[in-house]
Amino acid sequence: MPLTVPPFTQFQGTMFPLRGLWNKPPAEGDRFVNVEIDWGSTNTQAVQFSLSGNSPVALSQIVALYVDNRRCGVDCDFQFPDSGFLLTVPARAQGMFPILTNALMFYAIAAGAGAADITIVQILNSLPPPIPLLPTASQNSAGISGIPITSGLTSLVASPLSGTLNTIALQIDATAATPQTLTLSLQDGTGATVWIGYYQIGTSGVNIPVNISGLNVRFRNGLSLGVQTSGAIAGAIAANVYYS
């Protein structure tokens, strides 16, 4: 089978071979350092780690990272300047990752991290055997019933909690003397609209179930249900949201 190569140029940079450490036993024995990054208290979205200076555990090398980013709503990048190695751990993910570096200093960067975001990192000086890491299926929920159909906001998730919206479940029971339009939205504490829907309310009354799942939408500093009407509407709304 022929191989097709698009037009190319020869790489002109110098390629320096770096020492691989994954099969080198550390002189200090198998060790790891545990750190928890509370992004809300760092006052920045980047943290530098220097195990040769600020660690009581004398590590001679960094070979792997175990990263638990399940409590963080944004991706976390780990940058190693000596080798140019970049590891990106997605939001709400975890894993054990081999690292290509010969240094003991690196950076963790979580652009857009909020007050409730936390990343936990174990820094290992040896590479453990491969093990499966199964994601958790747990999630949180919040719900309120009897929300009047009048223009305004009703808090569902209190500030300053941030998270990822997974499922919306609403029940709308409404009637109007003349046909009206009902606008519902979910807004976070920054004023961003993460979901919006429009519904026609007639004179005979309606009972509308709304179930939307499979979402993966980030919200910050709480979550509220917004109600807007084009005119007088009688009835109430029950709202449930599921988030992680």
C-alpha positions as CSV (number, residue, x, y, z in Angstrom):
1,M,0.0,0.0,0.0
2,P,1.6,3.3,-1.1
3,L,2.4,6.0,1.5
4,T,1.3,9.5,0.6
5,V,3.2,12.4,2.3
6,P,2.1,16.0,1.9
7,P,4.7,18.7,1.0
8,F,7.2,19.1,3.8
9,T,10.3,20.9,5.0
10,Q,13.3,19.4,6.8
11,F,13.4,20.2,10.5
12,Q,16.2,22.6,11.1
13,G,16.4,22.7,14.9
14,T,19.1,20.8,16.9
15,M,17.7,17.6,18.5
16,F,19.4,17.0,21.8
17,P,18.8,13.5,23.3
18,L,17.7,13.7,27.0
19,R,18.1,11.1,29.6
20,G,15.0,8.9,30.2
21,L,14.3,8.2,33.9
22,W,11.5,5.7,33.8
23,N,13.7,2.7,34.3
24,K,16.1,4.4,36.8
25,P,15.6,3.4,40.4
26,P,15.7,6.5,42.6
27,A,18.5,6.5,45.2
28,E,16.0,7.6,47.9
29,G,13.6,4.7,47.2
30,D,10.1,4.9,45.9
31,R,8.5,8.1,47.2
32,F,5.8,10.6,46.2
33,V,4.8,14.1,47.3
34,N,1.1,15.0,47.7
35,V,-0.1,18.5,47.0
36,E,-3.6,20.1,46.9
37,I,-4.1,23.2,44.8
38,D,-7.0,25.3,46.0
39,W,-7.3,27.6,43.0
40,G,-9.6,29.9,44.8
41,S,-7.0,30.8,47.4
42,T,-3.9,31.0,45.2
43,N,-4.9,34.5,43.8
44,T,-3.5,33.3,40.5
45,Q,-4.1,30.6,37.9
46,A,-0.5,29.3,37.8
47,V,1.5,27.6,40.5
48,Q,5.2,26.7,40.4
49,F,6.6,23.6,42.1
50,S,10.2,23.2,42.9
51,L,11.0,20.0,44.7
52,S,14.6,20.9,45.2
53,G,13.7,23.9,47.2
54,N,10.3,23.8,48.9
55,S,9.8,20.1,49.5
56,P,10.8,18.3,52.8
57,V,11.0,15.1,50.8
58,A,14.3,14.8,48.9
59,L,13.3,13.5,45.5
60,S,16.0,13.0,42.9
61,Q,13.7,12.8,39.9
62,I,10.1,13.2,38.7
63,V,8.9,10.3,36.6
64,A,5.1,10.4,36.9
65,L,2.1,12.4,38.1
66,Y,-1.2,11.2,39.4
67,V,-3.7,14.0,38.9
68,D,-7.2,14.1,40.4
69,N,-8.9,17.0,38.6
70,R,-12.4,15.8,39.3
71,R,-13.2,18.8,41.5
72,C,-12.0,21.3,39.0
73,G,-14.2,22.7,36.2
74,V,-11.4,23.7,33.9
75,D,-8.5,21.8,32.2
76,C,-5.2,21.8,34.2
77,D,-1.9,22.1,32.3
78,F,1.4,20.8,33.7
79,Q,4.4,22.4,31.9
80,F,8.0,21.2,32.2
81,P,10.3,23.9,30.8
82,D,13.5,21.8,30.6
83,S,12.0,19.4,28.1
84,G,9.0,21.3,26.8
85,F,6.7,18.5,27.9
86,L,3.1,19.6,28.3
87,L,0.5,17.5,30.1
88,T,-3.2,18.6,29.9
89,V,-5.6,16.9,32.3
90,P,-9.2,17.7,31.3
91,A,-11.8,19.1,33.7
92,R,-13.5,16.5,35.9
93,A,-10.9,13.8,35.0
94,Q,-8.2,11.9,36.7
95,G,-5.3,9.7,35.7
96,M,-1.7,8.4,36.2
97,F,0.6,10.0,33.7
98,P,4.3,9.3,32.8
99,I,6.4,12.6,32.7
100,L,9.3,13.4,30.4
101,T,11.6,15.7,32.3
102,N,15.1,15.8,33.9
103,A,14.3,18.7,36.2
104,L,12.6,19.0,39.6
105,M,10.6,22.2,38.7
106,F,7.4,22.5,36.8
107,Y,4.3,24.7,36.6
108,A,0.6,23.9,37.0
109,I,-1.8,26.2,35.1
110,A,-5.6,26.2,35.3
111,A,-6.8,29.1,33.2
112,G,-10.3,30.2,34.2
113,A,-10.4,28.3,37.5
114,G,-12.9,29.5,40.0
115,A,-13.2,29.8,43.8
116,A,-14.4,26.3,44.4
117,D,-12.0,24.5,42.0
118,I,-9.4,22.1,43.5
119,T,-6.8,19.9,41.8
120,I,-4.9,17.2,43.7
121,V,-1.5,16.0,42.5
122,Q,0.8,13.2,43.5
123,I,4.4,13.7,42.3
124,L,6.2,10.3,41.9
125,N,9.8,9.5,41.6
126,S,9.2,6.1,40.1
127,L,6.7,4.7,37.7
128,P,4.1,2.3,39.3
129,P,2.6,-0.6,37.4
130,P,-0.4,0.2,35.2
131,I,-3.7,0.2,37.1
132,P,-7.2,1.1,35.9
133,L,-8.7,4.3,37.2
134,L,-12.5,4.2,36.8
135,P,-14.4,7.5,36.8
136,T,-16.9,8.2,39.5
137,A,-20.6,8.4,38.5
138,S,-21.6,10.5,41.6
139,Q,-23.2,13.9,41.1
140,N,-25.0,16.5,43.2
141,S,-28.5,17.8,42.9
142,A,-30.6,20.8,43.8
143,G,-34.3,21.4,43.4
144,I,-37.1,23.8,44.3
145,S,-40.8,23.4,43.7
146,G,-43.6,26.0,43.7
147,I,-41.6,28.7,41.9
148,P,-44.1,31.4,40.9
149,I,-44.3,32.3,37.2
150,T,-43.4,35.9,37.6
151,S,-40.3,37.6,36.2
152,G,-37.3,37.2,38.5
153,L,-34.5,34.9,39.6
154,T,-34.7,31.9,42.0
155,S,-31.4,30.5,43.4
156,L,-31.0,26.8,42.9
157,V,-27.3,26.3,43.7
158,A,-26.0,28.8,46.2
159,S,-22.9,31.0,45.6
160,P,-19.9,30.6,45.6
161,L,-20.3,27.0,44.5
162,S,-19.1,26.2,41.0
163,G,-19.5,23.1,38.9
164,T,-20.5,21.4,35.7
165,L,-24.2,21.2,34.8
166,N,-25.2,17.7,33.7
167,T,-29.0,17.5,33.7
168,I,-32.0,19.8,33.8
169,A,-35.5,18.6,34.9
170,L,-38.4,21.1,35.0
171,Q,-42.1,20.8,35.4
172,I,-44.2,23.7,34.2
173,D,-47.9,24.0,35.2
174,A,-49.3,27.2,33.8
175,T,-52.3,28.9,32.3
176,A,-53.1,32.4,31.0
177,A,-56.1,34.5,30.3
178,T,-54.6,35.3,26.9
179,P,-51.8,33.5,25.1
180,Q,-48.4,34.4,26.5
181,T,-44.7,33.5,26.1
182,L,-42.7,32.1,29.0
183,T,-38.9,32.3,28.9
184,L,-36.8,30.2,31.3
185,S,-33.1,30.4,31.7
186,L,-30.3,29.1,33.9
187,Q,-27.8,31.8,34.9
188,D,-24.7,31.5,37.0
189,G,-23.3,34.0,39.5
190,T,-21.2,35.8,36.8
191,G,-24.4,36.6,34.9
192,A,-23.7,34.1,32.1
193,T,-26.6,32.2,30.7
194,V,-25.9,28.5,30.5
195,W,-29.3,27.4,29.2
196,I,-32.5,29.1,27.9
197,G,-35.9,27.9,26.6
198,Y,-39.1,29.4,25.3
199,Y,-42.6,28.1,25.9
200,Q,-46.1,29.1,24.7
201,I,-48.7,29.3,27.4
202,G,-52.4,29.0,26.2
203,T,-55.7,29.7,27.8
204,S,-56.6,26.1,28.3
205,G,-53.5,25.5,30.5
206,V,-50.4,23.4,29.9
207,N,-48.4,20.9,31.8
208,I,-44.9,20.8,30.3
209,P,-42.1,18.4,31.4
210,V,-38.6,19.5,30.4
211,N,-35.8,16.9,30.7
212,I,-32.4,17.6,29.2
213,S,-29.5,15.3,30.0
214,G,-26.0,14.7,28.7
215,L,-24.9,18.3,29.3
216,N,-21.4,19.3,30.2
217,V,-21.8,23.0,30.8
218,R,-19.6,24.9,33.3
219,F,-21.2,27.4,35.8
220,R,-19.5,29.6,38.4
221,N,-20.6,31.1,41.7
222,G,-24.0,29.5,41.9
223,L,-26.9,28.8,39.6
224,S,-30.3,30.4,39.4
225,L,-33.5,29.9,37.4
226,G,-34.6,33.0,35.5
227,V,-38.2,33.6,34.7
228,Q,-39.5,36.1,32.1
229,T,-43.1,36.5,30.9
230,S,-44.7,38.5,28.1
231,G,-47.8,39.0,30.4
232,A,-49.7,37.6,33.3
233,I,-49.3,33.8,33.7
234,A,-50.8,31.8,36.6
235,G,-49.1,28.6,37.9
236,A,-45.8,27.3,39.2
237,I,-42.6,25.6,38.2
238,A,-40.6,22.8,39.8
239,A,-36.9,22.8,39.0
240,N,-34.2,20.2,39.5
241,V,-30.6,20.4,38.4
242,Y,-27.9,17.8,38.6
243,Y,-24.3,18.8,38.6
244,S,-20.8,17.6,39.4
